[in-house]
Amino acid sequence: MSTGDGPTPDPSPVVPDSIRLAVNILAGAAILALLYLGREILVPITLAAILSLVIAPLVRLFKRRRLGQFGAVLSAVGLVTLVLGGVAVAIAMQLSAMSQKLPEYEQTLRSKLQLVQTATLDRLQAMEGDATQLMGAPPPLHGRQTRTVPVEIHEPRRNALTIVWRLLSSVWAPLGTTAIVLVTLVFALLEHESLRDRFIRLAGGDLRATSHALNDAGERLSRYFLSQLAVNTGVGVIAGLGLALIGVPQALLWGVLTALLRFVPYVGIFLAAGAVALFGAAADPGWTLCLGALSLFVAVELIVAQIVEPLLYGHSTGLSPISVVVAAIFWGWIWGPVGLLLSTPLTLCLVVAGRNVRGLAFLDILFGDTPALTLSQRFYQRSLAGDAHELIADARKFLARSSLARYCDEVLMPALQLAGRDFAAGSISPLQQQNVRATMASLLARLGPKERPAGGRRGKADPADDAGPGQLLRRQREAVLGRYQGPLEVPPGSVALCIGMGSQRDDLVTEILVRVLRDAQVDARHISIADLDHRPAEAKAGSVALVFIASMDPAQEGSAAAALAGRLHELLPGVPLVAVLPAAVPAEGRQAGLKVDAIAHSYSEALEEVRRRFQPN
């Protein structure tokens, strides 16, 4: 009870992290046990749920024909059942025909294996015999030879009742599973709207957002499953027709097997091709059917994987490649062959749930193809490890579709802000700080235009040990282009000066700006505040067209930046001044009270100012 003398303490107990971890582990183990032990029930229900997503468009089509919900569901399920039943009967006939020729196929395969054995194993055995003779084989044992007694096993004759009972026992389990799937499928389609409302009620919160997310997820999954079913069915039909034209017996059986195995990610089509090639080798005395079947599968898979599938549902299924492989192994272990076929659809359902349910977001992170880190976070993480080569490769991929200015705005500057916060908090080691500086310097040195020596001779930079990456990069350019980073004899209004506020971060921001402008064919040069007192006498008046003042922290450096702007107005009267504040929000730039002609909050805006005020060379 509260006495009113102080704040009421929070009655909710604090759960230790160890207990929370133990509860999560036990919950995960319980879920795994439920999936494994309850597979007899969960597999049919899962099959029905996925089939309901596939058949849902067909149900909507029948409903547009004014059949009603009940009539549309029965018509759709009946049509699918008839098609699948017809295919099953055709497969049974194909299996019966193949079983009659199995002895002939076995003899052909044995002869080919004997040929291979003669060409390989017999030669190896002959070589082994020669080696044994050279090494000295032990003399044979002399004595009585044992005689083997032949044993014959006679099975009792089976009566008709035994045969029927064994037949029923073999088909009872598949028939039971099929019945459960059909019943669950019918009720899932009949109660589609009710089930959707129940899921929305369970999710709670914003009904509009939840309804939109659930409808969007259902439509996406239904469209993907239907597209995958259409593609795999088409592959099976083409494979069956092609095998029939080649002359492979039971082509319909192999076409259906190809369509089914193609649901197994990555390896399914190879399993189908291997099975058909092996059967072709057994059915043909030569190698024509085997090689023809392999050629057919290679051609069909290349066309479908590279042309048809990208047109239908893009290059990605929304799953990372490693998650597809791991999911196939996991679901195959839990639910056997059916789990292997359902691995991709099940994992895709989990990823869609992770993208729409906040509590399941970890599923999207684990299995989805969305990068776990943003480009700036990835840059900072790699720079902490000093991995400049990977960052350069990522930067070149980005620059292949965008500009250097945009890369600096979207990747480099956010990473620099992350580093600045960690530097200020002291949460990274001196070695990591050195790695970040060296990585950024190495990256910027590799990006942008290649500098050419002014006098045909490349100098060598000799930076001080305490030089920041911005000063280091400036000195490297001065070592190549000379002290003034280029010739002083330039046309009027062709040079853009970039000046920082003096800190290492400001120097780096200024150097990035110089490289962005030079990448756009602008003669940009990096100067410091001290350089204003030592202007070269050879510099022509009017050669400067624009001056940039770069600052990472205008709130702290506002007064110094305002004083610098006033001084620049005195030294370069009539030259426009532009403040570049890449890490500040627009309000901070206005509150700084800078007396400049324009404020750019990104390198892209700075580049637009250059293009607007003068035409670069």
C-alpha positions as CSV (number, residue, x, y, z in Angstrom):
1,M,0.0,0.0,0.0
2,S,1.3,3.4,-0.9
3,T,1.7,5.9,2.0
4,G,2.0,8.9,-0.2
5,D,5.5,9.8,0.9
6,G,7.2,8.5,-2.2
7,P,6.6,7.0,-5.6
8,T,4.8,3.7,-5.7
9,P,7.2,0.9,-6.5
10,D,6.7,-1.2,-9.6
11,P,5.0,-4.4,-8.4
12,S,6.1,-6.4,-11.5
13,P,9.1,-8.6,-10.7
14,V,12.3,-8.4,-12.7
15,V,13.0,-11.7,-14.4
16,P,16.8,-12.5,-14.6
17,D,18.2,-13.0,-18.1
18,S,19.3,-16.5,-17.2
19,I,15.8,-17.6,-16.4
20,R,14.4,-15.9,-19.5
21,L,17.0,-17.8,-21.6
22,A,16.2,-21.1,-19.9
23,V,12.4,-20.5,-20.6
24,N,13.1,-19.7,-24.2
25,I,15.3,-22.9,-24.6
26,L,12.6,-25.0,-23.0
27,A,9.9,-23.5,-25.2
28,G,12.0,-24.2,-28.3
29,A,12.5,-27.8,-27.2
30,A,8.8,-28.2,-26.6
31,I,8.0,-26.8,-30.0
32,L,10.5,-29.2,-31.7
33,A,9.0,-32.2,-29.7
34,L,5.5,-31.1,-30.7
35,L,6.5,-30.9,-34.4
36,Y,8.1,-34.3,-34.3
37,L,5.7,-36.3,-32.1
38,G,2.6,-34.7,-33.7
39,R,3.7,-35.1,-37.3
40,E,0.9,-37.6,-38.0
41,I,-1.6,-34.8,-37.4
42,L,0.4,-31.7,-38.2
43,V,1.5,-32.9,-41.7
44,P,-2.1,-33.3,-43.1
45,I,-3.2,-30.0,-41.5
46,T,-0.2,-28.2,-43.0
47,L,-0.8,-29.7,-46.4
48,A,-4.4,-28.6,-46.2
49,A,-3.4,-25.0,-45.2
50,I,-0.9,-24.7,-48.1
51,L,-3.4,-26.3,-50.5
52,S,-6.0,-23.8,-49.4
53,L,-3.7,-20.9,-50.4
54,V,-3.2,-22.6,-53.8
55,I,-6.9,-23.3,-54.4
56,A,-8.2,-20.0,-53.0
57,P,-7.9,-18.2,-56.4
58,L,-9.9,-21.0,-58.0
59,V,-12.6,-20.7,-55.3
60,R,-12.8,-17.0,-56.0
61,L,-13.2,-17.7,-59.7
62,F,-16.1,-20.0,-59.0
63,K,-17.7,-17.5,-56.6
64,R,-17.7,-14.9,-59.4
65,R,-19.8,-17.5,-61.4
66,R,-22.4,-17.1,-58.6
67,L,-22.0,-20.6,-57.2
68,G,-21.9,-19.4,-53.6
69,Q,-19.3,-20.2,-51.0
70,F,-20.3,-23.8,-50.5
71,G,-20.7,-24.6,-54.2
72,A,-17.5,-22.8,-55.1
73,V,-15.5,-24.8,-52.5
74,L,-16.9,-28.1,-53.4
75,S,-16.4,-27.4,-57.1
76,A,-12.8,-26.3,-56.7
77,V,-11.9,-29.2,-54.3
78,G,-13.8,-31.7,-56.6
79,L,-12.0,-30.5,-59.7
80,V,-8.6,-30.7,-58.0
81,T,-9.4,-34.2,-56.6
82,L,-10.4,-35.4,-60.0
83,V,-7.2,-34.1,-61.6
84,L,-5.0,-35.6,-58.9
85,G,-7.0,-38.9,-58.9
86,G,-6.6,-39.1,-62.7
87,V,-2.8,-38.5,-62.4
88,A,-2.6,-41.1,-59.6
89,V,-4.4,-43.7,-61.8
90,A,-2.1,-43.0,-64.7
91,I,0.9,-43.3,-62.5
92,A,-0.3,-46.7,-61.1
93,M,-0.7,-47.9,-64.7
94,Q,2.8,-46.7,-65.5
95,L,4.2,-48.5,-62.5
96,S,2.4,-51.7,-63.4
97,A,3.8,-51.5,-66.9
98,M,7.3,-50.8,-65.6
99,S,7.1,-53.7,-63.1
100,Q,6.6,-56.2,-65.9
101,K,9.8,-55.1,-67.6
102,L,11.9,-54.9,-64.5
103,P,13.8,-58.2,-65.2
104,E,14.7,-56.9,-68.6
105,Y,15.9,-53.6,-67.3
106,E,17.8,-55.4,-64.6
107,Q,19.6,-57.5,-67.1
108,T,20.5,-54.5,-69.2
109,L,21.8,-52.6,-66.2
110,R,23.8,-55.6,-65.1
111,S,25.5,-55.9,-68.5
112,K,26.5,-52.2,-68.4
113,L,27.8,-52.5,-64.8
114,Q,29.8,-55.6,-65.9
115,L,31.2,-53.5,-68.8
116,V,32.2,-50.7,-66.4
117,Q,33.7,-53.3,-64.0
118,T,35.7,-54.9,-66.8
119,A,37.1,-51.5,-67.8
120,T,38.0,-50.4,-64.3
121,L,37.8,-52.9,-61.4
122,D,39.3,-55.8,-63.3
123,R,42.3,-53.8,-64.3
124,L,42.8,-52.6,-60.8
125,Q,42.6,-56.3,-59.5
126,A,45.1,-57.3,-62.2
127,M,47.5,-54.6,-61.0
128,E,46.9,-55.7,-57.4
129,G,47.8,-59.3,-58.4
130,D,51.0,-58.2,-60.1
131,A,52.0,-56.2,-57.0
132,T,51.2,-59.2,-54.8
133,Q,53.5,-61.4,-56.8
134,L,56.3,-58.9,-56.8
135,M,56.0,-58.5,-53.0
136,G,55.8,-62.3,-52.5
137,A,52.4,-63.9,-51.9
138,P,52.0,-66.4,-49.1
139,P,51.8,-70.1,-50.2
140,P,48.2,-71.5,-50.4
141,L,46.9,-73.6,-47.5
142,H,46.7,-77.3,-48.2
143,G,44.1,-79.4,-46.6
144,R,40.6,-80.6,-46.8
145,Q,38.2,-78.3,-48.7
146,T,34.8,-77.6,-47.0
147,R,31.7,-78.2,-49.0
148,T,28.8,-75.8,-48.9
149,V,25.4,-77.3,-48.3
150,P,22.7,-75.6,-50.4
151,V,19.7,-74.3,-48.4
152,E,16.3,-73.7,-50.0
153,I,13.6,-71.6,-48.3
154,H,10.0,-72.3,-49.3
155,E,7.3,-69.7,-48.4
156,P,3.8,-71.0,-47.7
157,R,1.2,-70.2,-50.4
158,R,-0.8,-67.0,-49.6
159,N,-4.6,-67.2,-49.7
160,A,-6.8,-64.4,-51.1
161,L,-7.7,-63.0,-47.7
162,T,-4.0,-62.5,-46.8
163,I,-3.3,-60.7,-50.0
164,V,-6.3,-58.4,-49.6
165,W,-5.4,-57.7,-46.0
166,R,-1.8,-56.8,-46.9
167,L,-3.0,-54.6,-49.7
168,L,-5.4,-52.7,-47.4
169,S,-2.8,-52.3,-44.7
170,S,-0.3,-50.8,-47.2
171,V,-2.8,-48.3,-48.6
172,W,-4.7,-47.5,-45.3
173,A,-2.2,-44.9,-44.0
174,P,-2.0,-42.9,-47.3
175,L,-5.8,-43.1,-47.7
176,G,-6.3,-41.8,-44.1
177,T,-3.9,-39.0,-44.6
178,T,-5.6,-38.0,-47.8
179,A,-9.0,-38.1,-46.1
180,I,-7.7,-35.8,-43.3
181,V,-6.2,-33.4,-45.9
182,L,-9.5,-33.2,-47.9
183,V,-11.7,-32.7,-44.9
184,T,-9.4,-30.0,-43.4
185,L,-9.1,-28.4,-46.8
186,V,-12.8,-28.1,-47.3
187,F,-13.5,-26.6,-43.9
188,A,-10.5,-24.2,-44.2
189,L,-12.0,-22.9,-47.4
190,L,-15.5,-22.8,-46.1
191,E,-14.4,-20.9,-42.9
192,H,-11.9,-18.7,-44.7
193,E,-13.4,-15.4,-43.7
194,S,-14.0,-16.6,-40.1
195,L,-10.4,-17.8,-39.7
196,R,-9.1,-14.5,-41.0
197,D,-11.2,-12.6,-38.5
198,R,-10.0,-14.8,-35.7
199,F,-6.4,-14.2,-36.6
200,I,-7.1,-10.5,-36.7
201,R,-8.7,-10.7,-33.2
202,L,-5.7,-12.6,-31.9
203,A,-3.2,-10.0,-33.3
204,G,-5.2,-7.2,-31.6
205,G,-4.1,-3.6,-31.8
206,D,-4.8,-1.7,-34.9
207,L,-7.5,-3.6,-36.9
208,R,-6.8,-1.7,-40.1
209,A,-3.1,-2.4,-40.1
210,T,-3.6,-6.0,-39.0
211,S,-6.2,-6.6,-41.7
212,H,-4.0,-5.0,-44.4
213,A,-1.0,-7.1,-43.3
214,L,-2.9,-10.3,-43.2
215,N,-4.6,-9.8,-46.5
216,D,-1.3,-8.8,-48.1
217,A,0.5,-11.8,-46.7
218,G,-2.3,-14.2,-47.8
219,E,-2.3,-12.8,-51.3
220,R,1.5,-12.9,-51.6
221,L,1.7,-16.4,-50.4
222,S,-1.2,-17.6,-52.6
223,R,0.3,-15.9,-55.6
224,Y,3.7,-17.4,-55.0
225,F,2.5,-20.9,-54.3
226,L,0.2,-20.8,-57.4
227,S,3.1,-19.6,-59.5
228,Q,5.5,-22.2,-58.2
229,L,2.8,-24.9,-58.8
230,A,2.3,-23.7,-62.3
231,V,6.1,-23.6,-63.0
232,N,6.8,-27.0,-61.6
233,T,3.7,-28.5,-63.4
234,G,4.9,-27.0,-66.6
235,V,8.4,-28.4,-66.1
236,G,6.9,-31.8,-65.4
237,V,4.7,-31.7,-68.6
238,I,7.6,-30.5,-70.8
239,A,9.9,-33.2,-69.3
240,G,7.3,-35.9,-69.8
241,L,6.7,-34.9,-73.4
242,G,10.4,-34.5,-74.1
243,L,11.2,-37.9,-72.6
244,A,8.3,-39.5,-74.6
245,L,9.8,-38.0,-77.8
246,I,13.3,-39.3,-76.9
247,G,11.8,-42.7,-76.4
248,V,12.1,-43.2,-72.6
249,P,9.4,-45.7,-71.4
250,Q,6.9,-44.5,-68.8
251,A,7.5,-40.9,-69.6
252,L,4.3,-39.8,-67.7
253,L,5.7,-41.3,-64.5
254,W,9.0,-39.4,-64.8
255,G,7.2,-36.2,-65.7
256,V,5.2,-36.4,-62.5
257,L,8.3,-37.3,-60.5
258,T,10.1,-34.3,-62.0
259,A,7.3,-31.9,-61.0
260,L,7.2,-33.3,-57.5
261,L,11.0,-33.3,-56.9
262,R,11.3,-29.7,-58.2
263,F,9.6,-28.6,-55.0
264,V,12.7,-29.7,-53.2
265,P,15.0,-26.7,-53.3
266,Y,18.3,-26.8,-55.3
267,V,18.8,-30.6,-55.4
268,G,15.3,-31.7,-56.5
269,I,15.9,-31.3,-60.2
270,F,19.2,-33.0,-60.0
271,L,17.6,-36.0,-58.2
272,A,15.0,-36.2,-61.0
273,A,17.6,-36.0,-63.7
274,G,19.7,-38.6,-62.1
275,A,16.8,-41.0,-61.7
276,V,15.7,-40.6,-65.3
277,A,19.2,-41.0,-66.6
278,L,19.7,-44.2,-64.6
279,F,16.4,-45.6,-65.9
280,G,17.4,-44.6,-69.4
281,A,20.6,-46.5,-69.0
282,A,18.6,-49.5,-67.8
283,A,16.0,-49.3,-70.6
284,D,18.4,-48.8,-73.5
285,P,21.2,-51.2,-74.5
286,G,23.2,-48.1,-75.6
287,W,23.6,-44.7,-74.0
288,T,21.3,-42.7,-76.2
289,L,18.4,-42.4,-73.8
290,C,20.6,-41.6,-70.8
291,L,22.5,-38.8,-72.5
292,G,19.3,-37.5,-74.2
293,A,17.5,-37.3,-70.9
294,L,20.3,-35.4,-69.3
295,S,20.5,-33.0,-72.2
296,L,16.8,-32.4,-72.0
297,F,16.9,-31.7,-68.2
298,V,19.8,-29.3,-68.6
299,A,18.1,-27.3,-71.3
300,V,14.7,-27.1,-69.6
301,E,16.2,-26.1,-66.2
302,L,18.3,-23.4,-67.7
303,I,15.4,-21.9,-69.5
304,V,13.0,-22.1,-66.6
305,A,15.5,-20.9,-63.9
306,Q,17.0,-18.1,-65.9
307,I,14.0,-16.8,-67.9
308,V,10.6,-18.1,-66.7
309,E,10.9,-17.9,-62.9
310,P,12.4,-14.4,-62.8
311,L,9.5,-13.2,-65.0
312,L,6.9,-14.8,-62.8
313,Y,8.0,-14.1,-59.3
314,G,11.4,-12.4,-59.5
315,H,14.9,-13.6,-58.8
316,S,14.2,-14.1,-55.1
317,T,11.6,-16.0,-53.2
318,G,12.2,-13.8,-50.2
319,L,14.4,-16.4,-48.5
320,S,18.2,-16.4,-48.2
321,P,19.9,-19.4,-49.9
322,I,21.4,-20.7,-46.7
323,S,17.9,-20.6,-45.0
324,V,16.4,-22.6,-47.9
325,V,19.1,-25.4,-47.4
326,V,18.8,-25.4,-43.6
327,A,15.0,-25.5,-43.9
328,A,15.1,-28.4,-46.3
329,I,17.4,-30.3,-43.8
330,F,15.3,-29.4,-40.8
331,W,11.8,-30.1,-42.2
332,G,13.1,-33.3,-43.9
333,W,14.4,-34.5,-40.5
334,I,11.2,-33.6,-38.7
335,W,8.6,-34.7,-41.3
336,G,10.4,-36.9,-43.7
337,P,9.9,-36.7,-47.5
338,V,6.7,-34.6,-47.1
339,G,8.7,-32.1,-45.0
340,L,11.3,-31.9,-47.7
341,L,8.7,-31.0,-50.2
342,L,7.1,-28.5,-47.9
343,S,10.3,-26.9,-46.6
344,T,10.3,-23.8,-48.8
345,P,6.6,-23.0,-48.5
346,L,6.7,-23.5,-44.7
347,T,9.8,-21.3,-44.3
348,L,8.2,-18.7,-46.6
349,C,5.1,-18.6,-44.3
350,L,7.4,-18.1,-41.3
351,V,9.2,-15.2,-43.0
352,V,5.9,-13.5,-44.1
353,A,4.7,-13.8,-40.5
354,G,8.0,-12.3,-39.3
355,R,7.5,-9.3,-41.6
356,N,4.0,-8.6,-40.4
357,V,4.0,-9.6,-36.7
358,R,6.4,-7.6,-34.5
359,G,6.9,-10.4,-32.0
360,L,8.1,-12.7,-34.8
361,A,10.5,-10.3,-36.5
362,F,13.4,-12.5,-35.7
363,L,12.1,-15.1,-38.2
364,D,12.5,-12.5,-41.0
365,I,16.0,-11.7,-39.8
366,L,17.1,-15.3,-39.6
367,F,15.5,-16.7,-42.8
368,G,14.6,-13.7,-45.0
369,D,16.8,-12.3,-47.8
370,T,16.6,-8.7,-46.4
371,P,20.0,-7.7,-45.1
372,A,20.3,-7.9,-41.4
373,L,22.3,-4.7,-41.3
374,T,21.8,-1.5,-43.2
375,L,24.6,-0.4,-45.5
376,S,25.9,2.1,-43.0
377,Q,25.8,-0.4,-40.2
378,R,27.6,-2.9,-42.3
379,F,30.2,-0.3,-43.3
380,Y,30.8,0.6,-39.6
381,Q,31.0,-3.1,-38.6
382,R,33.5,-3.9,-41.3
383,S,35.6,-0.8,-40.6
384,L,35.9,-1.8,-36.9
385,A,37.4,-5.1,-38.1
386,G,39.6,-3.3,-40.6
387,D,38.1,-5.1,-43.6
388,A,38.7,-2.5,-46.3
389,H,38.6,-4.9,-49.3
390,E,35.0,-6.0,-48.6
391,L,33.9,-2.4,-48.1
392,I,35.5,-1.4,-51.4
393,A,33.7,-4.2,-53.2
394,D,30.4,-3.1,-51.6
395,A,31.0,0.5,-52.6
396,R,31.7,-0.4,-56.2
397,K,28.5,-2.4,-56.3
398,F,26.6,0.7,-55.0
399,L,28.4,3.1,-57.4
400,A,27.6,0.8,-60.3
401,R,23.9,2.0,-60.0
402,S,24.3,5.3,-58.2
403,S,26.6,8.3,-57.6
404,L,29.4,8.9,-55.2
405,A,27.5,11.8,-53.6
406,R,24.6,9.5,-52.8
407,Y,26.9,6.8,-51.5
408,C,28.5,9.3,-49.1
409,D,25.0,10.5,-48.0
410,E,23.4,7.1,-47.5
411,V,26.4,5.0,-46.3
412,L,29.5,6.9,-45.4
413,M,28.0,9.7,-43.3
414,P,25.6,7.5,-41.2
415,A,28.6,5.2,-40.5
416,L,30.7,8.2,-39.5
417,Q,28.0,9.3,-37.1
418,L,27.9,5.8,-35.5
419,A,31.7,6.0,-35.1
420,G,31.5,9.5,-33.6
421,R,29.0,8.4,-31.0
422,D,31.1,5.4,-30.0
423,F,34.3,7.5,-30.0
424,A,32.6,10.0,-27.6
425,A,31.3,7.2,-25.4
426,G,34.7,5.5,-25.3
427,S,33.0,2.1,-26.2
428,I,35.6,1.0,-28.7
429,S,39.3,0.2,-28.3
430,P,42.1,2.3,-29.6
431,L,42.9,-0.5,-32.1
432,Q,39.3,-0.3,-33.4
433,Q,39.5,3.5,-33.7
434,Q,42.7,3.1,-35.7
435,N,41.0,0.5,-37.9
436,V,38.0,2.8,-38.6
437,R,40.3,5.7,-39.6
438,A,42.5,3.5,-41.8
439,T,39.6,1.8,-43.5
440,M,37.8,5.1,-44.3
441,A,41.1,6.6,-45.7
442,S,41.7,3.5,-47.8
443,L,38.2,3.4,-49.1
444,L,38.1,7.1,-50.1
445,A,41.6,6.8,-51.7
446,R,40.2,4.0,-53.9
447,L,37.0,5.7,-54.9
448,G,36.5,8.7,-57.1
449,P,38.6,9.9,-60.0
450,K,42.3,8.9,-60.2
451,E,44.6,11.8,-59.7
452,R,47.3,12.4,-62.2
453,P,50.6,14.0,-61.2
454,A,51.0,17.6,-62.3
455,G,54.6,17.3,-63.5
456,G,54.6,13.7,-64.6
457,R,56.1,12.6,-61.4
458,R,54.3,11.1,-58.5
459,G,55.3,12.3,-55.1
460,K,54.9,10.4,-51.8
461,A,52.9,11.4,-48.8
462,D,54.6,11.5,-45.4
463,P,51.7,12.0,-42.9
464,A,52.3,12.5,-39.3
465,D,51.4,9.8,-36.8
466,D,48.5,11.9,-35.3
467,A,47.1,12.9,-38.7
468,G,43.4,12.1,-39.1
469,P,42.1,10.4,-42.3
470,G,41.0,13.8,-43.7
471,Q,44.5,15.3,-43.4
472,L,46.1,12.1,-44.6
473,L,44.0,12.0,-47.8
474,R,44.7,15.7,-48.4
475,R,48.4,15.2,-48.1
476,Q,48.3,12.2,-50.4
477,R,46.6,14.4,-53.0
478,E,49.2,17.2,-52.4
479,A,51.9,14.6,-52.9
480,V,50.5,13.8,-56.3
481,L,49.2,17.2,-57.6
482,G,51.5,19.6,-55.7
483,R,51.1,21.9,-52.8
484,Y,48.1,23.7,-54.1
485,Q,46.4,20.5,-55.3
486,G,46.5,21.7,-58.9
487,P,47.8,24.5,-61.1
488,L,47.3,28.1,-60.1
489,E,46.9,29.2,-63.7
490,V,43.2,28.4,-64.2
491,P,40.3,30.1,-65.9
492,P,38.3,32.6,-63.8
493,G,35.5,31.1,-61.8
494,S,36.6,27.5,-62.1
495,V,37.8,26.6,-58.6
496,A,35.7,25.5,-55.6
497,L,37.4,25.9,-52.2
498,C,36.4,23.5,-49.3
499,I,37.3,24.5,-45.8
500,G,36.6,22.7,-42.5
501,M,36.4,24.0,-39.0
502,G,39.6,22.3,-37.9
503,S,38.6,19.1,-36.1
504,Q,39.5,15.7,-37.5
505,R,35.9,14.9,-38.2
506,D,35.5,18.3,-40.0
507,D,38.6,17.6,-42.1
508,L,37.2,14.2,-43.1
509,V,33.9,15.7,-44.0
510,T,35.6,18.3,-46.1
511,E,37.8,15.8,-47.8
512,I,34.8,13.7,-48.7
513,L,33.2,16.8,-50.2
514,V,36.3,17.5,-52.3
515,R,36.2,14.0,-53.7
516,V,32.5,14.2,-54.5
517,L,33.1,17.4,-56.4
518,R,36.1,16.1,-58.2
519,D,34.2,13.0,-59.2
520,A,31.7,15.5,-60.9
521,Q,34.6,17.1,-62.8
522,V,34.8,20.1,-60.4
523,D,38.2,21.6,-59.6
524,A,37.7,21.4,-55.8
525,R,40.5,22.0,-53.3
526,H,40.8,21.3,-49.6
527,I,42.2,24.2,-47.5
528,S,42.4,24.9,-43.8
529,I,41.7,28.0,-41.8
530,A,45.5,28.5,-41.4
531,D,45.8,28.5,-45.2
532,L,43.8,31.8,-45.4
533,D,46.8,33.6,-43.9
534,H,49.2,32.2,-46.5
535,R,47.5,32.8,-49.9
536,P,49.7,32.1,-52.9
537,A,50.9,35.2,-54.6
538,E,50.5,33.6,-58.0
539,A,46.8,32.9,-57.5
540,K,44.6,35.0,-59.9
541,A,41.8,37.1,-58.5
542,G,38.4,35.7,-59.6
543,S,39.5,32.1,-60.0
544,V,37.4,31.0,-57.0
545,A,33.7,30.5,-58.0
546,L,32.4,29.0,-54.7
547,V,33.5,28.4,-51.2
548,F,32.2,25.6,-49.0
549,I,32.3,25.6,-45.2
550,A,32.0,22.1,-43.8
551,S,31.0,21.3,-40.2
552,M,29.9,18.1,-38.5
553,D,28.5,19.9,-35.4
554,P,27.0,23.3,-36.2
555,A,25.4,23.6,-32.8
556,Q,28.9,23.6,-31.1
557,E,30.8,25.3,-33.9
558,G,28.1,27.9,-34.9
559,S,29.9,31.0,-33.6
560,A,33.3,29.9,-35.1
561,A,31.6,29.1,-38.4
562,A,29.9,32.5,-38.4
563,A,33.2,34.2,-37.8
564,L,34.8,32.2,-40.5
565,A,32.0,33.2,-42.9
566,G,32.6,36.9,-42.2
567,R,36.3,36.6,-42.8
568,L,35.7,34.8,-46.1
569,H,33.4,37.5,-47.2
570,E,36.2,40.0,-46.5
571,L,38.9,38.0,-48.3
572,L,36.7,36.9,-51.3
573,P,34.1,39.6,-51.8
574,G,31.3,38.6,-54.1
575,V,32.1,34.8,-53.9
576,P,29.1,32.8,-52.7
577,L,29.4,30.8,-49.5
578,V,27.7,27.5,-48.9
579,A,27.6,25.8,-45.6
580,V,27.7,22.0,-45.8
581,L,26.2,20.4,-42.7
582,P,25.8,16.7,-43.6
583,A,25.2,15.5,-40.0
584,A,22.7,18.2,-39.0
585,V,19.0,18.5,-39.3
586,P,17.7,21.6,-41.2
587,A,16.6,23.3,-38.0
588,E,20.2,23.2,-36.6
589,G,21.5,24.9,-39.7
590,R,19.1,27.8,-39.3
591,Q,19.8,28.1,-35.6
592,A,23.5,28.4,-36.2
593,G,23.1,31.9,-37.6
594,L,25.5,31.3,-40.4
595,K,25.8,34.3,-42.8
596,V,26.0,32.2,-45.9
597,D,24.3,32.2,-49.3
598,A,23.0,28.6,-49.0
599,I,23.0,25.6,-46.6
600,A,23.4,22.1,-47.9
601,H,22.5,19.2,-45.6
602,S,24.0,16.5,-47.9
603,Y,26.6,16.1,-50.5
604,S,24.0,15.7,-53.1
605,E,22.6,19.2,-52.2
606,A,26.1,20.6,-52.3
607,L,26.6,19.1,-55.7
608,E,23.4,20.7,-56.9
609,E,24.6,24.1,-55.6
610,V,27.7,23.7,-57.7
611,R,25.7,22.8,-60.8
612,R,23.3,25.7,-60.2
613,R,25.9,28.4,-59.7
614,F,28.5,27.6,-62.3
615,Q,29.3,25.1,-65.0
616,P,32.2,22.8,-64.0
617,N,35.1,22.2,-66.4
